[in-house]
Amino acid sequence: MSGSITIAYLCPKCGAKHAVLPPKSEAAGAVRCSQCGRAHGSLDEVQKEIATKAREEGAQRVRQVYRVRPTKKYGKSARERLKRPDA
């Protein structure tokens, strides 16, 4: 494969949602925005940045999912339910 590969990567400069990986022969080259040509860094740097963002977003999502939110069904605390069981 000597052609370039397009990946999903948000450009902070122009907002384009794609970047181009250099051809295999230029593996040390920079990953560039497909629209404005901005260099995002080497493939290793881009991979590390994507992995870091994924971990941060995953941790944030876990916090959102496991946040305690009272509902009508479970609005009473366990102590209140034990004191006055609903008949």
Phi and psi restraints in degrees (range 20) as a CNS / XPLOR table:
assign (resid 1 and name C) (resid 2 and name N)
       (resid 2 and name CA) (resid 2 and name C) 1.0 -109.9 20.0 2
assign (resid 2 and name N) (resid 2 and name CA)
       (resid 2 and name C) (resid 3 and name N) 1.0 -4.9 20.0 2
assign (resid 2 and name C) (resid 3 and name N)
       (resid 3 and name CA) (resid 3 and name C) 1.0 -82.7 20.0 2
assign (resid 3 and name N) (resid 3 and name CA)
       (resid 3 and name C) (resid 4 and name N) 1.0 165.5 20.0 2
assign (resid 3 and name C) (resid 4 and name N)
       (resid 4 and name CA) (resid 4 and name C) 1.0 -77.3 20.0 2
assign (resid 4 and name N) (resid 4 and name CA)
       (resid 4 and name C) (resid 5 and name N) 1.0 156.6 20.0 2
assign (resid 4 and name C) (resid 5 and name N)
       (resid 5 and name CA) (resid 5 and name C) 1.0 -120.2 20.0 2
assign (resid 5 and name N) (resid 5 and name CA)
       (resid 5 and name C) (resid 6 and name N) 1.0 134.4 20.0 2
assign (resid 5 and name C) (resid 6 and name N)
       (resid 6 and name CA) (resid 6 and name C) 1.0 -97.3 20.0 2
assign (resid 6 and name N) (resid 6 and name CA)
       (resid 6 and name C) (resid 7 and name N) 1.0 133.3 20.0 2
assign (resid 6 and name C) (resid 7 and name N)
       (resid 7 and name CA) (resid 7 and name C) 1.0 -124.1 20.0 2
assign (resid 7 and name N) (resid 7 and name CA)
       (resid 7 and name C) (resid 8 and name N) 1.0 159.0 20.0 2
assign (resid 7 and name C) (resid 8 and name N)
       (resid 8 and name CA) (resid 8 and name C) 1.0 -78.7 20.0 2
assign (resid 8 and name N) (resid 8 and name CA)
       (resid 8 and name C) (resid 9 and name N) 1.0 115.8 20.0 2
assign (resid 8 and name C) (resid 9 and name N)
       (resid 9 and name CA) (resid 9 and name C) 1.0 -159.3 20.0 2
assign (resid 9 and name N) (resid 9 and name CA)
       (resid 9 and name C) (resid 10 and name N) 1.0 123.8 20.0 2
assign (resid 9 and name C) (resid 10 and name N)
       (resid 10 and name CA) (resid 10 and name C) 1.0 -79.6 20.0 2
assign (resid 10 and name N) (resid 10 and name CA)
       (resid 10 and name C) (resid 11 and name N) 1.0 124.6 20.0 2
assign (resid 10 and name C) (resid 11 and name N)
       (resid 11 and name CA) (resid 11 and name C) 1.0 -83.0 20.0 2
assign (resid 11 and name N) (resid 11 and name CA)
       (resid 11 and name C) (resid 12 and name N) 1.0 123.3 20.0 2
assign (resid 11 and name C) (resid 12 and name N)
       (resid 12 and name CA) (resid 12 and name C) 1.0 -71.1 20.0 2
assign (resid 12 and name N) (resid 12 and name CA)
       (resid 12 and name C) (resid 13 and name N) 1.0 -17.3 20.0 2
assign (resid 12 and name C) (resid 13 and name N)
       (resid 13 and name CA) (resid 13 and name C) 1.0 -83.1 20.0 2
assign (resid 13 and name N) (resid 13 and name CA)
       (resid 13 and name C) (resid 14 and name N) 1.0 -54.1 20.0 2
assign (resid 13 and name C) (resid 14 and name N)
       (resid 14 and name CA) (resid 14 and name C) 1.0 -110.4 20.0 2
assign (resid 14 and name N) (resid 14 and name CA)
       (resid 14 and name C) (resid 15 and name N) 1.0 -11.6 20.0 2
assign (resid 14 and name C) (resid 15 and name N)
       (resid 15 and name CA) (resid 15 and name C) 1.0 85.4 20.0 2
assign (resid 15 and name N) (resid 15 and name CA)
       (resid 15 and name C) (resid 16 and name N) 1.0 4.3 20.0 2
assign (resid 15 and name C) (resid 16 and name N)
       (resid 16 and name CA) (resid 16 and name C) 1.0 -62.0 20.0 2
assign (resid 16 and name N) (resid 16 and name CA)
       (resid 16 and name C) (resid 17 and name N) 1.0 150.5 20.0 2
assign (resid 16 and name C) (resid 17 and name N)
       (resid 17 and name CA) (resid 17 and name C) 1.0 -102.6 20.0 2
assign (resid 17 and name N) (resid 17 and name CA)
       (resid 17 and name C) (resid 18 and name N) 1.0 13.7 20.0 2
assign (resid 17 and name C) (resid 18 and name N)
       (resid 18 and name CA) (resid 18 and name C) 1.0 -138.2 20.0 2
assign (resid 18 and name N) (resid 18 and name CA)
       (resid 18 and name C) (resid 19 and name N) 1.0 147.4 20.0 2
assign (resid 18 and name C) (resid 19 and name N)
       (resid 19 and name CA) (resid 19 and name C) 1.0 -130.9 20.0 2
assign (resid 19 and name N) (resid 19 and name CA)
       (resid 19 and name C) (resid 20 and name N) 1.0 160.4 20.0 2
assign (resid 19 and name C) (resid 20 and name N)
       (resid 20 and name CA) (resid 20 and name C) 1.0 -114.3 20.0 2
assign (resid 20 and name N) (resid 20 and name CA)
       (resid 20 and name C) (resid 21 and name N) 1.0 127.5 20.0 2
assign (resid 20 and name C) (resid 21 and name N)
       (resid 21 and name CA) (resid 21 and name C) 1.0 -82.0 20.0 2
assign (resid 21 and name N) (resid 21 and name CA)
       (resid 21 and name C) (resid 22 and name N) 1.0 144.7 20.0 2
assign (resid 21 and name C) (resid 22 and name N)
       (resid 22 and name CA) (resid 22 and name C) 1.0 -67.7 20.0 2
assign (resid 22 and name N) (resid 22 and name CA)
       (resid 22 and name C) (resid 23 and name N) 1.0 156.2 20.0 2
assign (resid 22 and name C) (resid 23 and name N)
       (resid 23 and name CA) (resid 23 and name C) 1.0 -61.1 20.0 2
assign (resid 23 and name N) (resid 23 and name CA)
       (resid 23 and name C) (resid 24 and name N) 1.0 160.6 20.0 2
assign (resid 23 and name C) (resid 24 and name N)
       (resid 24 and name CA) (resid 24 and name C) 1.0 -55.3 20.0 2
assign (resid 24 and name N) (resid 24 and name CA)
       (resid 24 and name C) (resid 25 and name N) 1.0 -35.4 20.0 2
assign (resid 24 and name C) (resid 25 and name N)
       (resid 25 and name CA) (resid 25 and name C) 1.0 -67.6 20.0 2
assign (resid 25 and name N) (resid 25 and name CA)
       (resid 25 and name C) (resid 26 and name N) 1.0 -19.4 20.0 2
assign (resid 25 and name C) (resid 26 and name N)
       (resid 26 and name CA) (resid 26 and name C) 1.0 -116.6 20.0 2
assign (resid 26 and name N) (resid 26 and name CA)
       (resid 26 and name C) (resid 27 and name N) 1.0 46.8 20.0 2
assign (resid 26 and name C) (resid 27 and name N)
       (resid 27 and name CA) (resid 27 and name C) 1.0 -58.1 20.0 2
assign (resid 27 and name N) (resid 27 and name CA)
       (resid 27 and name C) (resid 28 and name N) 1.0 -27.9 20.0 2
assign (resid 27 and name C) (resid 28 and name N)
       (resid 28 and name CA) (resid 28 and name C) 1.0 -82.9 20.0 2
assign (resid 28 and name N) (resid 28 and name CA)
       (resid 28 and name C) (resid 29 and name N) 1.0 -5.0 20.0 2
assign (resid 28 and name C) (resid 29 and name N)
       (resid 29 and name CA) (resid 29 and name C) 1.0 -69.6 20.0 2
assign (resid 29 and name N) (resid 29 and name CA)
       (resid 29 and name C) (resid 30 and name N) 1.0 169.7 20.0 2
assign (resid 29 and name C) (resid 30 and name N)
       (resid 30 and name CA) (resid 30 and name C) 1.0 -86.0 20.0 2
assign (resid 30 and name N) (resid 30 and name CA)
       (resid 30 and name C) (resid 31 and name N) 1.0 148.5 20.0 2
assign (resid 30 and name C) (resid 31 and name N)
       (resid 31 and name CA) (resid 31 and name C) 1.0 -77.9 20.0 2
assign (resid 31 and name N) (resid 31 and name CA)
       (resid 31 and name C) (resid 32 and name N) 1.0 129.6 20.0 2
assign (resid 31 and name C) (resid 32 and name N)
       (resid 32 and name CA) (resid 32 and name C) 1.0 -121.6 20.0 2
assign (resid 32 and name N) (resid 32 and name CA)
       (resid 32 and name C) (resid 33 and name N) 1.0 151.2 20.0 2
assign (resid 32 and name C) (resid 33 and name N)
       (resid 33 and name CA) (resid 33 and name C) 1.0 -64.6 20.0 2
assign (resid 33 and name N) (resid 33 and name CA)
       (resid 33 and name C) (resid 34 and name N) 1.0 137.7 20.0 2
assign (resid 33 and name C) (resid 34 and name N)
       (resid 34 and name CA) (resid 34 and name C) 1.0 -74.3 20.0 2
assign (resid 34 and name N) (resid 34 and name CA)
       (resid 34 and name C) (resid 35 and name N) 1.0 -16.6 20.0 2
assign (resid 34 and name C) (resid 35 and name N)
       (resid 35 and name CA) (resid 35 and name C) 1.0 -101.9 20.0 2
assign (resid 35 and name N) (resid 35 and name CA)
       (resid 35 and name C) (resid 36 and name N) 1.0 -53.3 20.0 2
assign (resid 35 and name C) (resid 36 and name N)
       (resid 36 and name CA) (resid 36 and name C) 1.0 -101.9 20.0 2
assign (resid 36 and name N) (resid 36 and name CA)
       (resid 36 and name C) (resid 37 and name N) 1.0 -11.3 20.0 2
assign (resid 36 and name C) (resid 37 and name N)
       (resid 37 and name CA) (resid 37 and name C) 1.0 82.5 20.0 2
assign (resid 37 and name N) (resid 37 and name CA)
       (resid 37 and name C) (resid 38 and name N) 1.0 7.2 20.0 2
assign (resid 37 and name C) (resid 38 and name N)
       (resid 38 and name CA) (resid 38 and name C) 1.0 -61.9 20.0 2
assign (resid 38 and name N) (resid 38 and name CA)
       (resid 38 and name C) (resid 39 and name N) 1.0 135.6 20.0 2
assign (resid 38 and name C) (resid 39 and name N)
       (resid 39 and name CA) (resid 39 and name C) 1.0 -80.1 20.0 2
assign (resid 39 and name N) (resid 39 and name CA)
       (resid 39 and name C) (resid 40 and name N) 1.0 125.7 20.0 2
assign (resid 39 and name C) (resid 40 and name N)
       (resid 40 and name CA) (resid 40 and name C) 1.0 -94.6 20.0 2
assign (resid 40 and name N) (resid 40 and name CA)
       (resid 40 and name C) (resid 41 and name N) 1.0 -10.1 20.0 2
assign (resid 40 and name C) (resid 41 and name N)
       (resid 41 and name CA) (resid 41 and name C) 1.0 119.2 20.0 2
assign (resid 41 and name N) (resid 41 and name CA)
       (resid 41 and name C) (resid 42 and name N) 1.0 -177.2 20.0 2
assign (resid 41 and name C) (resid 42 and name N)
       (resid 42 and name CA) (resid 42 and name C) 1.0 -72.6 20.0 2
assign (resid 42 and name N) (resid 42 and name CA)
       (resid 42 and name C) (resid 43 and name N) 1.0 165.5 20.0 2
assign (resid 42 and name C) (resid 43 and name N)
       (resid 43 and name CA) (resid 43 and name C) 1.0 -59.6 20.0 2
assign (resid 43 and name N) (resid 43 and name CA)
       (resid 43 and name C) (resid 44 and name N) 1.0 -40.5 20.0 2
assign (resid 43 and name C) (resid 44 and name N)
       (resid 44 and name CA) (resid 44 and name C) 1.0 -60.6 20.0 2
assign (resid 44 and name N) (resid 44 and name CA)
       (resid 44 and name C) (resid 45 and name N) 1.0 -42.8 20.0 2
assign (resid 44 and name C) (resid 45 and name N)
       (resid 45 and name CA) (resid 45 and name C) 1.0 -64.8 20.0 2
assign (resid 45 and name N) (resid 45 and name CA)
       (resid 45 and name C) (resid 46 and name N) 1.0 -42.6 20.0 2
assign (resid 45 and name C) (resid 46 and name N)
       (resid 46 and name CA) (resid 46 and name C) 1.0 -65.4 20.0 2
assign (resid 46 and name N) (resid 46 and name CA)
       (resid 46 and name C) (resid 47 and name N) 1.0 -42.3 20.0 2
assign (resid 46 and name C) (resid 47 and name N)
       (resid 47 and name CA) (resid 47 and name C) 1.0 -62.0 20.0 2
assign (resid 47 and name N) (resid 47 and name CA)
       (resid 47 and name C) (resid 48 and name N) 1.0 -42.8 20.0 2
assign (resid 47 and name C) (resid 48 and name N)
       (resid 48 and name CA) (resid 48 and name C) 1.0 -63.8 20.0 2
assign (resid 48 and name N) (resid 48 and name CA)
       (resid 48 and name C) (resid 49 and name N) 1.0 -41.6 20.0 2
assign (resid 48 and name C) (resid 49 and name N)
       (resid 49 and name CA) (resid 49 and name C) 1.0 -63.4 20.0 2
assign (resid 49 and name N) (resid 49 and name CA)
       (resid 49 and name C) (resid 50 and name N) 1.0 -43.6 20.0 2
assign (resid 49 and name C) (resid 50 and name N)
       (resid 50 and name CA) (resid 50 and name C) 1.0 -64.1 20.0 2
assign (resid 50 and name N) (resid 50 and name CA)
       (resid 50 and name C) (resid 51 and name N) 1.0 -41.9 20.0 2
assign (resid 50 and name C) (resid 51 and name N)
       (resid 51 and name CA) (resid 51 and name C) 1.0 -64.8 20.0 2
assign (resid 51 and name N) (resid 51 and name CA)
       (resid 51 and name C) (resid 52 and name N) 1.0 -41.2 20.0 2
assign (resid 51 and name C) (resid 52 and name N)
       (resid 52 and name CA) (resid 52 and name C) 1.0 -63.1 20.0 2
assign (resid 52 and name N) (resid 52 and name CA)
       (resid 52 and name C) (resid 53 and name N) 1.0 -45.9 20.0 2
assign (resid 52 and name C) (resid 53 and name N)
       (resid 53 and name CA) (resid 53 and name C) 1.0 -61.9 20.0 2
assign (resid 53 and name N) (resid 53 and name CA)
       (resid 53 and name C) (resid 54 and name N) 1.0 -40.7 20.0 2
assign (resid 53 and name C) (resid 54 and name N)
       (resid 54 and name CA) (resid 54 and name C) 1.0 -63.3 20.0 2
assign (resid 54 and name N) (resid 54 and name CA)
       (resid 54 and name C) (resid 55 and name N) 1.0 -42.2 20.0 2
assign (resid 54 and name C) (resid 55 and name N)
       (resid 55 and name CA) (resid 55 and name C) 1.0 -63.6 20.0 2
assign (resid 55 and name N) (resid 55 and name CA)
       (resid 55 and name C) (resid 56 and name N) 1.0 -43.9 20.0 2
assign (resid 55 and name C) (resid 56 and name N)
       (resid 56 and name CA) (resid 56 and name C) 1.0 -62.9 20.0 2
assign (resid 56 and name N) (resid 56 and name CA)
       (resid 56 and name C) (resid 57 and name N) 1.0 -45.4 20.0 2
assign (resid 56 and name C) (resid 57 and name N)
       (resid 57 and name CA) (resid 57 and name C) 1.0 -66.4 20.0 2
assign (resid 57 and name N) (resid 57 and name CA)
       (resid 57 and name C) (resid 58 and name N) 1.0 -37.2 20.0 2
assign (resid 57 and name C) (resid 58 and name N)
       (resid 58 and name CA) (resid 58 and name C) 1.0 -64.3 20.0 2
assign (resid 58 and name N) (resid 58 and name CA)
       (resid 58 and name C) (resid 59 and name N) 1.0 -44.1 20.0 2
assign (resid 58 and name C) (resid 59 and name N)
       (resid 59 and name CA) (resid 59 and name C) 1.0 -64.6 20.0 2
assign (resid 59 and name N) (resid 59 and name CA)
       (resid 59 and name C) (resid 60 and name N) 1.0 -39.3 20.0 2
assign (resid 59 and name C) (resid 60 and name N)
       (resid 60 and name CA) (resid 60 and name C) 1.0 -64.7 20.0 2
assign (resid 60 and name N) (resid 60 and name CA)
       (resid 60 and name C) (resid 61 and name N) 1.0 -41.2 20.0 2
assign (resid 60 and name C) (resid 61 and name N)
       (resid 61 and name CA) (resid 61 and name C) 1.0 -64.7 20.0 2
assign (resid 61 and name N) (resid 61 and name CA)
       (resid 61 and name C) (resid 62 and name N) 1.0 -41.0 20.0 2
assign (resid 61 and name C) (resid 62 and name N)
       (resid 62 and name CA) (resid 62 and name C) 1.0 -61.2 20.0 2
assign (resid 62 and name N) (resid 62 and name CA)
       (resid 62 and name C) (resid 63 and name N) 1.0 -42.8 20.0 2
assign (resid 62 and name C) (resid 63 and name N)
       (resid 63 and name CA) (resid 63 and name C) 1.0 -61.5 20.0 2
assign (resid 63 and name N) (resid 63 and name CA)
       (resid 63 and name C) (resid 64 and name N) 1.0 -38.9 20.0 2
assign (resid 63 and name C) (resid 64 and name N)
       (resid 64 and name CA) (resid 64 and name C) 1.0 -67.2 20.0 2
assign (resid 64 and name N) (resid 64 and name CA)
       (resid 64 and name C) (resid 65 and name N) 1.0 -42.9 20.0 2
assign (resid 64 and name C) (resid 65 and name N)
       (resid 65 and name CA) (resid 65 and name C) 1.0 -66.2 20.0 2
assign (resid 65 and name N) (resid 65 and name CA)
       (resid 65 and name C) (resid 66 and name N) 1.0 -41.7 20.0 2
assign (resid 65 and name C) (resid 66 and name N)
       (resid 66 and name CA) (resid 66 and name C) 1.0 -93.6 20.0 2
assign (resid 66 and name N) (resid 66 and name CA)
       (resid 66 and name C) (resid 67 and name N) 1.0 8.5 20.0 2
assign (resid 66 and name C) (resid 67 and name N)
       (resid 67 and name CA) (resid 67 and name C) 1.0 -66.8 20.0 2
assign (resid 67 and name N) (resid 67 and name CA)
       (resid 67 and name C) (resid 68 and name N) 1.0 135.1 20.0 2
assign (resid 67 and name C) (resid 68 and name N)
       (resid 68 and name CA) (resid 68 and name C) 1.0 -78.9 20.0 2
assign (resid 68 and name N) (resid 68 and name CA)
       (resid 68 and name C) (resid 69 and name N) 1.0 122.6 20.0 2
assign (resid 68 and name C) (resid 69 and name N)
       (resid 69 and name CA) (resid 69 and name C) 1.0 -128.4 20.0 2
assign (resid 69 and name N) (resid 69 and name CA)
       (resid 69 and name C) (resid 70 and name N) 1.0 113.1 20.0 2
assign (resid 69 and name C) (resid 70 and name N)
       (resid 70 and name CA) (resid 70 and name C) 1.0 -67.3 20.0 2
assign (resid 70 and name N) (resid 70 and name CA)
       (resid 70 and name C) (resid 71 and name N) 1.0 142.2 20.0 2
assign (resid 70 and name C) (resid 71 and name N)
       (resid 71 and name CA) (resid 71 and name C) 1.0 -122.5 20.0 2
assign (resid 71 and name N) (resid 71 and name CA)
       (resid 71 and name C) (resid 72 and name N) 1.0 174.5 20.0 2
assign (resid 71 and name C) (resid 72 and name N)
       (resid 72 and name CA) (resid 72 and name C) 1.0 -60.2 20.0 2
assign (resid 72 and name N) (resid 72 and name CA)
       (resid 72 and name C) (resid 73 and name N) 1.0 -41.2 20.0 2
assign (resid 72 and name C) (resid 73 and name N)
       (resid 73 and name CA) (resid 73 and name C) 1.0 -66.6 20.0 2
assign (resid 73 and name N) (resid 73 and name CA)
       (resid 73 and name C) (resid 74 and name N) 1.0 -39.7 20.0 2
assign (resid 73 and name C) (resid 74 and name N)
       (resid 74 and name CA) (resid 74 and name C) 1.0 -115.6 20.0 2
assign (resid 74 and name N) (resid 74 and name CA)
       (resid 74 and name C) (resid 75 and name N) 1.0 23.6 20.0 2
assign (resid 74 and name C) (resid 75 and name N)
       (resid 75 and name CA) (resid 75 and name C) 1.0 -65.6 20.0 2
assign (resid 75 and name N) (resid 75 and name CA)
       (resid 75 and name C) (resid 76 and name N) 1.0 -30.6 20.0 2
assign (resid 75 and name C) (resid 76 and name N)
       (resid 76 and name CA) (resid 76 and name C) 1.0 -80.9 20.0 2
assign (resid 76 and name N) (resid 76 and name CA)
       (resid 76 and name C) (resid 77 and name N) 1.0 146.7 20.0 2
assign (resid 76 and name C) (resid 77 and name N)
       (resid 77 and name CA) (resid 77 and name C) 1.0 -74.0 20.0 2
assign (resid 77 and name N) (resid 77 and name CA)
       (resid 77 and name C) (resid 78 and name N) 1.0 166.4 20.0 2
assign (resid 77 and name C) (resid 78 and name N)
       (resid 78 and name CA) (resid 78 and name C) 1.0 -61.4 20.0 2
assign (resid 78 and name N) (resid 78 and name CA)
       (resid 78 and name C) (resid 79 and name N) 1.0 -37.2 20.0 2
assign (resid 78 and name C) (resid 79 and name N)
       (resid 79 and name CA) (resid 79 and name C) 1.0 -64.1 20.0 2
assign (resid 79 and name N) (resid 79 and name CA)
       (resid 79 and name C) (resid 80 and name N) 1.0 -43.2 20.0 2
assign (resid 79 and name C) (resid 80 and name N)
       (resid 80 and name CA) (resid 80 and name C) 1.0 -65.1 20.0 2
assign (resid 80 and name N) (resid 80 and name CA)
       (resid 80 and name C) (resid 81 and name N) 1.0 -36.8 20.0 2
assign (resid 80 and name C) (resid 81 and name N)
       (resid 81 and name CA) (resid 81 and name C) 1.0 -67.1 20.0 2
assign (resid 81 and name N) (resid 81 and name CA)
       (resid 81 and name C) (resid 82 and name N) 1.0 -34.8 20.0 2
assign (resid 81 and name C) (resid 82 and name N)
       (resid 82 and name CA) (resid 82 and name C) 1.0 -73.2 20.0 2
assign (resid 82 and name N) (resid 82 and name CA)
       (resid 82 and name C) (resid 83 and name N) 1.0 -33.0 20.0 2
assign (resid 82 and name C) (resid 83 and name N)
       (resid 83 and name CA) (resid 83 and name C) 1.0 -69.0 20.0 2
assign (resid 83 and name N) (resid 83 and name CA)
       (resid 83 and name C) (resid 84 and name N) 1.0 -45.8 20.0 2
assign (resid 83 and name C) (resid 84 and name N)
       (resid 84 and name CA) (resid 84 and name C) 1.0 -130.6 20.0 2
assign (resid 84 and name N) (resid 84 and name CA)
       (resid 84 and name C) (resid 85 and name N) 1.0 84.6 20.0 2
assign (resid 84 and name C) (resid 85 and name N)
       (resid 85 and name CA) (resid 85 and name C) 1.0 -65.0 20.0 2
assign (resid 85 and name N) (resid 85 and name CA)
       (resid 85 and name C) (resid 86 and name N) 1.0 139.0 20.0 2
assign (resid 85 and name C) (resid 86 and name N)
       (resid 86 and name CA) (resid 86 and name C) 1.0 -71.7 20.0 2
assign (resid 86 and name N) (resid 86 and name CA)
       (resid 86 and name C) (resid 87 and name N) 1.0 137.4 20.0 2
